[in-house]
Amino acid sequence: MSRQLAIQVEEAGQRVDKLLSAALEDMTRSAVQNLIENGCVTCGGKVLAKSAKLKLGDTILVELPEVRPLEVMPEDIPLDIVYEDSDLLVVNKPKGMVVHPAPGHEEGTLVNALLYHCGDSLSGINGVARPGIVHRIDKDTSGLLIVAKNDLSHTRLAEQIQAHTFTREYSAVVYGSFKTDSGTVDQPLGRHPTDRKKIAVLPQLPSARRAVTHFWVVKRFRDFTQLRLRLETGRTHQIRVHMAFLGHPVAGDPVYGPKKVIASLQGQCLHAGKIGFIHPRTQEYLEFEAPLPAYFTEFLQKLKEV
């Protein structure tokens, strides 16, 4: 499989490794470096070095290796199922569980558990590694996730997410105090220009996608604030990046929080507590809530009130 990239005005003069790291969003920086070093990146038939600088009008050809399909095996992992019918199910995912398999992490995921529970009754739109997965939440975020059992349900649920009619509310504990009781962050997000594992607010880049997060203060503590948040859009790491952008990173966040992370939380204090949608077959609006998990309430109990 190959991809062609025509160099635009804003890309002229950039090193090829930096440009490809930004363009190939689904690949890590090291994977891009390997492609270049293995002679998979050419311009005009000539193999490019990673330090090569490109000119306006250049067209580079990237030969991508064939992806080895994952062999995803069913696993008898207990699931906290909040709702289930013949079209979908709503699962309360525990903190620490990965949603779908990936190279190096092919066992113990939500998908492994779903395959055991549902058998072949999962939508196939997202491929063998992500059957039934309409949307996702991070490994160390707990809470509600909807799973489609057939392609019709998957398509209609995805359309609701695209139209921003899908209700997704979160609870979080963040650093610092807010002057106002509510607010909205409307800042575009894209892949971090130098750290491919991170997302960043990038208002200057045309490729960045609009991201909107609404928030309300639930309770103020001496050094932290408990928030209720509602996603209008659903970008990768959206809440975590938007809160860090405001100067209030999520407590325990090892990626966007302070260097001295709250290790006892074992990841960000973020819970997807409410989900609402129109049922793809009955057209009835359904809404479900999951109570705050123990790790969240135990952390709140340790905080000192204002």
C-alpha positions as CSV (number, residue, x, y, z in Angstrom):
1,M,0.0,0.0,0.0
2,S,1.3,3.5,-0.9
3,R,0.5,7.1,-0.2
4,Q,1.3,10.2,-2.2
5,L,1.8,13.5,-0.5
6,A,2.1,16.8,-2.4
7,I,4.1,19.5,-0.6
8,Q,2.0,22.5,0.3
9,V,3.2,26.1,1.0
10,E,3.3,25.7,4.7
11,E,5.3,22.4,4.4
12,A,8.0,23.7,2.1
13,G,11.5,23.7,3.7
14,Q,10.5,21.1,6.4
15,R,12.5,18.0,7.0
16,V,10.9,14.9,5.6
17,D,10.8,13.1,9.0
18,K,9.0,16.0,10.7
19,L,6.5,16.4,7.8
20,L,5.6,12.7,7.7
21,S,5.2,12.5,11.5
22,A,2.6,15.2,11.2
23,A,0.9,13.7,8.1
24,L,0.8,10.0,9.1
25,E,-1.2,10.5,12.3
26,D,-1.8,6.8,12.9
27,M,2.0,6.1,13.1
28,T,4.5,6.8,15.8
29,R,7.5,9.0,15.1
30,S,9.8,5.9,15.5
31,A,7.7,4.0,12.9
32,V,8.1,6.9,10.5
33,Q,11.8,7.0,11.0
34,N,11.9,3.2,10.3
35,L,10.1,3.8,7.0
36,I,12.6,6.4,5.9
37,E,15.6,4.3,7.0
38,N,14.3,1.3,5.1
39,G,14.0,3.3,1.8
40,C,10.2,3.4,1.8
41,V,10.0,7.2,1.2
42,T,11.0,8.5,-2.2
43,C,10.6,11.7,-4.3
44,G,11.0,11.5,-8.1
45,G,12.3,7.9,-7.7
46,K,15.1,8.9,-5.3
47,V,15.2,7.5,-1.8
48,L,15.0,10.4,0.8
49,A,17.1,10.7,3.9
50,K,15.3,11.8,7.1
51,S,17.0,15.2,7.0
52,A,16.0,15.9,3.4
53,K,14.1,19.2,3.0
54,L,11.2,19.4,0.6
55,K,10.2,22.1,-1.9
56,L,6.8,23.4,-2.9
57,G,5.5,21.2,-5.6
58,D,7.4,18.1,-4.6
59,T,5.4,14.9,-4.4
60,I,6.7,12.2,-2.1
61,L,5.7,8.5,-2.3
62,V,5.4,6.5,1.0
63,E,5.3,2.7,0.7
64,L,3.5,1.4,3.7
65,P,4.0,-2.2,4.9
66,E,1.0,-4.5,4.9
67,V,-0.5,-4.6,8.3
68,R,-0.7,-8.0,10.0
69,P,-4.2,-8.6,11.1
70,L,-4.6,-9.1,14.8
71,E,-5.9,-12.5,16.0
72,V,-8.4,-11.3,18.6
73,M,-9.4,-14.2,20.9
74,P,-12.5,-14.3,23.1
75,E,-11.7,-14.1,26.8
76,D,-14.0,-14.9,29.8
77,I,-13.6,-11.5,31.5
78,P,-16.5,-10.2,33.7
79,L,-18.4,-7.2,32.2
80,D,-20.5,-4.7,34.1
81,I,-23.4,-4.5,31.6
82,V,-25.8,-1.6,32.4
83,Y,-28.1,-2.3,29.4
84,E,-28.4,-4.9,26.7
85,D,-30.8,-5.8,23.9
86,S,-30.5,-7.4,20.4
87,D,-29.0,-4.2,18.9
88,L,-26.6,-2.9,21.4
89,L,-25.2,-2.9,24.9
90,V,-23.9,-0.3,27.4
91,V,-20.9,-1.3,29.4
92,N,-19.4,0.3,32.5
93,K,-15.7,-0.1,31.8
94,P,-13.4,-0.3,34.8
95,K,-10.3,1.9,35.1
96,G,-7.2,0.2,33.6
97,M,-9.0,-1.8,30.9
98,V,-7.9,-1.1,27.3
99,V,-10.9,-0.9,24.9
100,H,-9.5,-2.6,21.8
101,P,-6.4,-4.7,21.1
102,A,-3.2,-3.3,19.5
103,P,0.2,-4.8,18.8
104,G,1.8,-5.5,22.1
105,H,-1.5,-5.4,23.9
106,E,-3.7,-8.1,22.4
107,E,-5.2,-9.7,25.5
108,G,-7.4,-8.5,28.4
109,T,-9.2,-5.8,26.4
110,L,-12.8,-4.9,26.4
111,V,-13.1,-6.4,22.8
112,N,-11.7,-9.7,24.1
113,A,-14.4,-9.7,26.7
114,L,-17.2,-8.7,24.3
115,L,-16.3,-11.5,21.8
116,Y,-16.7,-14.0,24.6
117,H,-20.0,-12.4,25.8
118,C,-21.6,-11.7,22.3
119,G,-20.0,-14.2,20.0
120,D,-20.5,-13.2,16.4
121,S,-23.2,-10.6,17.4
122,L,-21.1,-7.5,17.0
123,S,-20.9,-4.9,14.2
124,G,-18.0,-5.3,11.8
125,I,-17.7,-1.8,10.5
126,N,-14.5,-1.0,12.5
127,G,-12.8,-4.3,11.5
128,V,-11.6,-7.4,13.3
129,A,-9.7,-5.5,16.0
130,R,-12.6,-3.3,17.0
131,P,-15.9,-5.2,16.5
132,G,-18.8,-3.3,17.9
133,I,-16.8,-0.3,19.0
134,V,-18.6,2.9,18.1
135,H,-16.5,5.2,20.4
136,R,-13.8,4.7,22.9
137,I,-12.6,5.9,26.3
138,D,-9.0,5.9,27.4
139,K,-7.5,2.9,29.3
140,D,-7.3,4.8,32.6
141,T,-10.7,6.5,32.2
142,S,-13.6,4.6,33.8
143,G,-17.3,4.7,32.7
144,L,-19.9,4.1,30.1
145,L,-19.3,2.9,26.6
146,I,-21.9,1.9,24.0
147,V,-21.3,-1.2,21.8
148,A,-23.1,-2.0,18.6
149,K,-24.2,-5.6,17.9
150,N,-24.9,-5.0,14.2
151,D,-23.9,-2.6,11.4
152,L,-27.2,-0.8,11.3
153,S,-26.9,0.1,15.0
154,H,-23.3,1.1,14.5
155,T,-24.1,3.4,11.6
156,R,-27.0,5.1,13.2
157,L,-25.1,5.6,16.5
158,A,-22.1,6.9,14.7
159,E,-24.3,9.4,12.9
160,Q,-25.5,10.7,16.2
161,I,-22.0,11.2,17.4
162,Q,-21.1,13.0,14.2
163,A,-24.2,15.3,14.6
164,H,-23.3,16.0,18.3
165,T,-26.7,14.7,19.5
166,F,-25.0,11.9,21.5
167,T,-24.9,12.8,25.3
168,R,-21.6,12.1,27.0
169,E,-21.0,13.5,30.5
170,Y,-18.0,13.0,32.6
171,S,-16.9,13.7,36.2
172,A,-13.3,14.8,36.9
173,V,-11.1,16.2,39.6
174,V,-8.7,18.8,38.3
175,Y,-6.0,20.9,39.8
176,G,-6.6,24.4,41.0
177,S,-9.6,26.6,41.5
178,F,-12.0,28.1,38.9
179,K,-13.2,31.8,39.2
180,T,-16.4,31.0,37.4
181,D,-19.0,28.2,38.0
182,S,-19.1,27.1,34.4
183,G,-17.5,27.6,31.0
184,T,-16.8,26.2,27.6
185,V,-13.5,25.4,25.9
186,D,-13.6,25.7,22.1
187,Q,-10.1,24.9,20.9
188,P,-9.1,22.8,17.9
189,L,-7.0,19.6,18.6
190,G,-4.5,17.8,16.6
191,R,-1.5,15.4,16.9
192,H,1.4,17.1,18.9
193,P,4.0,18.3,16.4
194,T,6.9,16.7,18.2
195,D,5.5,14.0,20.6
196,R,3.3,11.7,18.5
197,K,1.8,10.1,21.6
198,K,0.2,13.4,22.7
199,I,-2.6,15.6,21.4
200,A,-2.3,19.4,21.5
201,V,-4.3,22.6,21.1
202,L,-3.3,23.7,17.6
203,P,-5.3,26.7,16.5
204,Q,-2.7,27.6,13.8
205,L,-3.0,24.3,11.9
206,P,-5.7,23.8,9.3
207,S,-5.6,20.1,9.9
208,A,-6.6,20.5,13.6
209,R,-10.2,19.5,14.3
210,R,-12.7,21.6,16.2
211,A,-13.2,20.4,19.8
212,V,-15.7,21.8,22.3
213,T,-16.0,20.9,26.0
214,H,-18.5,22.4,28.4
215,F,-17.9,22.2,32.2
216,W,-19.6,23.0,35.5
217,V,-18.1,23.2,39.0
218,V,-19.5,20.6,41.3
219,K,-17.4,21.2,44.4
220,R,-14.3,23.3,45.3
221,F,-11.5,22.0,47.4
222,R,-8.3,23.7,48.6
223,D,-6.1,22.6,45.7
224,F,-8.5,20.8,43.4
225,T,-12.0,21.2,41.8
226,Q,-14.5,18.5,41.0
227,L,-16.2,19.2,37.6
228,R,-19.0,17.9,35.5
229,L,-18.1,18.0,31.8
230,R,-20.1,17.5,28.7
231,L,-18.5,16.7,25.3
232,E,-20.0,18.4,22.3
233,T,-17.3,16.8,20.1
234,G,-15.3,13.6,21.0
235,R,-11.7,14.0,20.0
236,T,-8.9,11.9,21.4
237,H,-7.9,13.0,24.9
238,Q,-10.2,16.0,24.5
239,I,-11.1,16.6,28.2
240,R,-7.5,16.0,29.3
241,V,-6.0,18.4,26.8
242,H,-8.6,21.1,27.2
243,M,-8.3,21.1,31.0
244,A,-4.5,21.2,30.7
245,F,-4.9,24.1,28.3
246,L,-6.9,26.0,30.9
247,G,-4.1,25.4,33.4
248,H,-6.2,22.8,35.3
249,P,-5.0,19.4,34.3
250,V,-6.9,16.3,35.4
251,A,-5.6,14.9,38.7
252,G,-3.4,11.8,38.2
253,D,-2.9,12.5,34.5
254,P,0.6,11.1,33.6
255,V,0.7,12.7,30.2
256,Y,-0.8,16.2,30.5
257,G,-0.5,16.8,34.2
258,P,2.4,18.0,36.3
259,K,5.6,15.9,36.4
260,K,5.0,14.9,40.0
261,V,2.0,12.7,39.2
262,I,-0.4,11.4,41.9
263,A,0.7,7.8,41.7
264,S,-2.0,6.5,44.0
265,L,-4.7,7.3,41.3
266,Q,-2.9,5.1,38.8
267,G,-4.1,7.4,35.9
268,Q,-6.4,10.3,35.5
269,C,-9.3,10.9,37.8
270,L,-11.9,10.9,35.0
271,H,-15.2,9.0,34.8
272,A,-17.7,8.8,31.9
273,G,-20.7,8.8,34.1
274,K,-23.6,9.5,31.7
275,I,-24.5,8.4,28.2
276,G,-27.6,9.2,26.2
277,F,-28.7,8.4,22.6
278,I,-31.6,7.6,20.4
279,H,-32.0,3.9,20.1
280,P,-31.1,3.0,16.5
281,R,-34.2,0.8,16.0
282,T,-36.9,2.0,18.3
283,Q,-36.0,5.7,18.0
284,E,-36.6,6.0,21.8
285,Y,-34.2,8.3,23.7
286,L,-32.2,6.2,26.3
287,E,-30.0,7.6,29.0
288,F,-27.8,5.7,31.5
289,E,-25.7,6.7,34.5
290,A,-22.9,5.0,36.3
291,P,-22.0,6.0,39.9
292,L,-18.6,7.3,40.7
293,P,-16.2,4.4,41.2
294,A,-14.3,3.7,44.4
295,Y,-11.0,5.2,43.3
296,F,-12.8,8.5,42.5
297,T,-14.8,8.7,45.8
298,E,-11.8,7.7,47.9
299,F,-9.7,10.5,46.4
300,L,-12.5,13.0,47.0
301,Q,-12.6,12.0,50.7
302,K,-8.9,12.8,51.0
303,L,-9.3,16.4,49.7
304,K,-9.7,19.4,52.0
305,E,-12.8,21.5,51.3
306,V,-12.4,25.3,50.8
